[in-house]
Amino acid sequence: MSIKENLDKIKRSIPDNVTLVAVSKTKPLEDIIEAYNAGHRVFGENKVQELTVKHEALPKDIEWHMIGRLQSNKVKYIAPFVSLIHGVDSMKLAKEINKRAIQNSRVINCLLQVKIALEDTKAGFEAQEADDLISGDELNDLKGIRIVGLMGMASNDPDENSVRMEFRELKSMFDKSGLDILSTGMSGDFQIAIEEGSTMVRIGSLIFGARNYTV
Ligand SMILES: *Cc1c(COP(=O)(O)O)cnc(C)c1O
């Protein structure tokens, strides 16, 4: 199947109120152009270097999302153009995004990444920490960033039910938060994520095919 066919198929299977982020990491410009020509405009990358190169090369009406772990010292490279940063996982990073946003006369939309997986490899704030940050002043006083939602990654667990419970827990926190975006779900678990309230799914391999990290 072509990229366009893959996109069409996924779009048909997700509700209109769920945003599809096409995760193009490791994929060449031609693949992104194919998706762009099929009408898609929202793309996600997880490496700053790759994101800046692709932003330079491609049409400027693309909405670029930074979805991976972001090092504070690299924020300056994406601050001029990034439209959403999914993985804010420390106050240090939030402060750096704020500083660079202000330098660029922007307000950068961000999601707080919350640790929902029982396995310990995933990044993010503990739920209680995230709760405190949402209701407290420390983040809200940073005028260069706007926290618009929460992001979470479930365990790489073959047990569908534990994945579902992880998403469900984040959803209940999201409902209390009053925020707009709940970014959960990837190629392997987006249907469960949507059933459990996701408003934004990040899908790579189902659109562009498996990634080859040795290239
Ligand atoms: C790579 C990646 C995705 C997409 O993964 P697929 O399994 O290819 O859909 C989603 N979210 C994040 C944070 C990623 O790094």
The ligand as an SDF file (V2000), in Angstrom:
LIG
                    3D

 15 15  0  0  0  0  0  0  0  0999 V2000
    8.3900    6.7930   17.0640 C   0  0  0  0  0  0  0  0  0  0  0  0
    7.3590    7.3690   17.9610 C   0  0  0  0  0  0  0  0  0  0  0  0
    5.9930    7.2040   17.6870 C   0  0  0  0  0  0  0  0  0  0  0  0
    5.4520    6.4130   16.5020 C   0  0  0  0  0  0  0  0  0  0  0  0
    5.7720    5.0810   16.5990 O   0  0  0  0  0  0  0  0  0  0  0  0
    5.0830    3.9660   15.6310 P   0  0  0  0  0  0  0  0  0  0  0  0
    5.0700    2.7560   16.4590 O   0  0  0  0  0  0  0  0  0  0  0  0
    5.9720    3.8660   14.4390 O   0  0  0  0  0  0  0  0  0  0  0  0
    3.7420    4.4640   15.2750 O   0  0  0  0  0  0  0  0  0  0  0  0
    5.0850    7.7940   18.5550 C   0  0  0  0  0  0  0  0  0  0  0  0
    5.4800    8.5090   19.6270 N   0  0  0  0  0  0  0  0  0  0  0  0
    6.7810    8.7020   19.9120 C   0  0  0  0  0  0  0  0  0  0  0  0
    7.1470    9.5010   21.1120 C   0  0  0  0  0  0  0  0  0  0  0  0
    7.7620    8.1340   19.0990 C   0  0  0  0  0  0  0  0  0  0  0  0
    9.0590    8.3270   19.4120 O   0  0  0  0  0  0  0  0  0  0  0  0
  1  2  1  0
  2  3  1  0
  2 14  2  0
  3  4  1  0
  3 10  2  0
  4  5  1  0
  5  6  1  0
  6  7  2  0
  6  8  1  0
  6  9  1  0
 10 11  1  0
 11 12  2  0
 12 13  1  0
 12 14  1  0
 14 15  1  0
M  END
$$$$
